[in-house]
Amino acid sequence: MNYQQTLEKMQQMRLYGMRRAYESSFETSRPQDWTPDQMIAWLIEAEWDNRSNARTDRLIKNARFRYHALLEEVSYDQSRNIDKDLLIRLADCSFIDKGENVIITGSTGAGKSYLATALGIQACLKGYKVLYFNLGKLFEKLTQARADNSYVKELRRIEKHDLLILDDFGLQTIDAQRQLTLLDIIEDRHARKATIITSQIPVKVWHELLEEKTVADAILDRIVHSSHRFELKGESMRRKINKQ
């Protein structure tokens, strides 16, 4: 079997990483320098890396993040009040395995969404399924789902994700119907799946945002209890960047 036939069969078998590595090997001295075992291991590693990278790309795309953000690029300026030690601990994503929540609060432009997204992308890099939503838009989507009888299906789809990011909690009125929707989401995830919530509103006044107080108690008990918290402060990051 000649070189070109091998490349074509690798392509047909969708061994794209292996194909690229095998093709590049003829441009170097690797086939001459390496033992057969070393060559096979190198080809398999190339295929493994290619599939791993493709999976990460799919996870990030399916999460539907609004931003691209990386933990390595987070600013730890003292004025921002970011707990670096906590963020480093969360970076291993063990909080996802434990079904724990993260709450990020702060004023407009403080970097709440960026930090939440950076944690979300970190989770994707580690192979977790993540879903990002602006909470207001999620409510609209689920209201429509109630109308066309796909509500339960949508809830199950959300539940399947290891990490759910709900951005801008409290930015819009959370009436009794939306409270029940939020309770359905949180109840499905409680102590089993992780959730990150961002809000401009301090946690201590969240109860006031919810109309039905009994339902509010149930929601907040599941969200807030034992959650990891960041309270961002300082000048708007967007304004600060625009000044530079």
N, C-alpha and C positions, 0 to 999 in steps of 0.2 A: 504494500500500500504506500502510495507516494504522499508527500507532504501536503499537497493541495487537497487530496481526498480526505485526509485526516482532519484538516481544518473545516471542510464542508460537513463532515459527520458531526464534529463538535458543535457546529452552528445549528444543524438540524436537531441535535439533542439538547439544544439550548444551554450548552456549557460555555456561556459567553466569556466568563472570566478565565476559564481554562484555555479557551481558544486564543484570547489575546495574549496570555502568558506564553503559550506554545509558539505562537507566531513571533513574539518578540525574542524568544530564546534563540532563534536562528540569526538574530542580529547581534548576539553576544557570544561569549565563549562558554556559556553555561553547559550545553550538551557535552562538551569535551571535558570540562572540569569536574562535573558532578557524577556521582554514582547513579544507577537507575533508581534506587530508593530515594535519593535526594531529589531527583527530577520529579518523580511521582508526587512526593510530599509537597514540592513547590507548586506543581500544577493544581493539586487539591486545595492548597492554601489560597491560591489565586481565585479558584471557583468559590470557595467559602467566603472570602472577602467580598467578592462581587455580589453574591446573594445577600450577604449581610447588609451591604450598602444599599442594595435595591430595596430590601425590606424596610430599612430606616427611612429611605426616601418615600416609600408608600405610607408609612406610619405618619410622617410629617405632613404629607399631602392630605391624607384622610382626616387629620386632626383639624384642618382648616383654621390654622392660626392667622391672626390679623397681621402679626409682625414676625420678623426673623430676629431671634434673640438667643444669646448664648450666656451661660453662667460665667464664662471666662471674661466676658466683656462688661459685667456688672460693675458699676462704680461704687466703691466703699467709702466715698467721701464722708467724713465724720458727721457732717450736717444732715445726711440722709437718714441716719439712725437705722442702718441695716445691720442686723445681727449676723456678722460674718460666720461665726462659729455654727450658728443654727443653719445657715444656708449651706455650709459645707457638709453638715450632717444630712441635710435633705437631699443633697446631690447624689447620694448613693441609692436613692429611691426606695429605701426600705420602708418609708412611710406609706408607700403605695401597697406593698405587701401586707402591711398591718391595717390597711383601710383607714388611715388617719387623714384628717383635714388640715388644710393650711389657709389661714385668713390673712389677706394683705390689705391694709387700709392706708389712706393718705389722701391728700388734696389732689386736685386736677393737675396732671402733668408730673406727679411725683415719681412715676415709673412703676406703678402697680401692675399694669398690663404687661409691661416688659419683663418684670420679675416673674410673673406667673407663666408667661410664655417661655422664658428661659428654663424654668423648671419642667414645663411640658415638653420642650424639645429634648432636654436631658433624659426624660423618661422614654421618649421615642428612641433615642440613641441606645438605650438599654433594653429595647425590645417591647416596651409596654404600649398598649393601645390607648391613645389619648383623644379626647374630643373637646374642642374649644367652642364656647358660645357666649355672645353677649346675652345677658339674662333676658333683657326685653325682647330680643328677637327670638329667643327660645320660647318664651311665653306665646308669642304670636304664632310660631310654628305649631306648638302643641294645641292652641286654640283651634287652628285650622284642622289639626288631626282629629280633634273631638268631632268636628263637623262632618268629616268624611269617614268616620269610624276606624281611623288608623291610630288612635291615641295609644292603645295598649301596645301596638307594634312599635311605635316610636319610643315608648318608655323602655321596652325590652332592648331596643337598639342602643339606647343611652346606657342602660345598665351593664351591657357587655363590655364597656370600656373600663380599663383599669383606672384611668384618671380622667375626671371631668373638671374642666375649668369653666367657672361661671363668672363672667366679667361684668362689672358695673352693677352689683347688687344695690338696690335701693335708689337707683337713679330714676326709676319710674315707680308710680304707685303700685303697690302690691295689694290688690283687693282680695276679697274672700275667695273668689274662684282661682285666682293665681296662687294664693296661699295653698290651696288644696293641691294644685299642680306641683308646686314646689315640694310639698310634703310627700307626694307620690315619688318624686325623683330622689329626695333625700332618704326616705324610708327604704327604698330599694338598695341604696348604697351603704346604709348605716353599718359601720364596723366591718364592712366587707370590701368596699371599694373606696378609693381616695377621691377627695374633692378639694379643689382650690377655689376660693371665692375672693374677689377683689371688690372694694367699695370705697367711695369717698366718705361714707358715713361711719363714724366711730362705732365699734361693736356695742358700746354701752347704751346706744339709743336705737339699736335695731328693732327692739321690741315695739317701739312707737311707730315703726313703718308698716306694721302688720295689723290689719283691721280686726280679725278674729283672734282674740287673745289666747284662747285655748289651743288653737292650731299653732299660733305663734310660739307658745311654750314648747310644743312638740317639735317644731322645726328647729328652734334655736338650741334646744337641749341636744339635739343630734348633731348640729353643725358646730356649735361653739365649744361644747364640753371636750376638754383635753386636746383642743386644736393647737397647732403651731401658729404663732402670730408674728407678723411684721407690721409695725406702725411707722410708715415712711413719713419723713419730714423734709423741711428745706425747700429751697426754690424749685419751681417747676423745671424739670429736666429739659423739656421742649424749649422753654424760654431761655434756659442757660445755653443750650446748643445753638440757638439762633443768634445769641450775642457773640458767639465765637467767630 
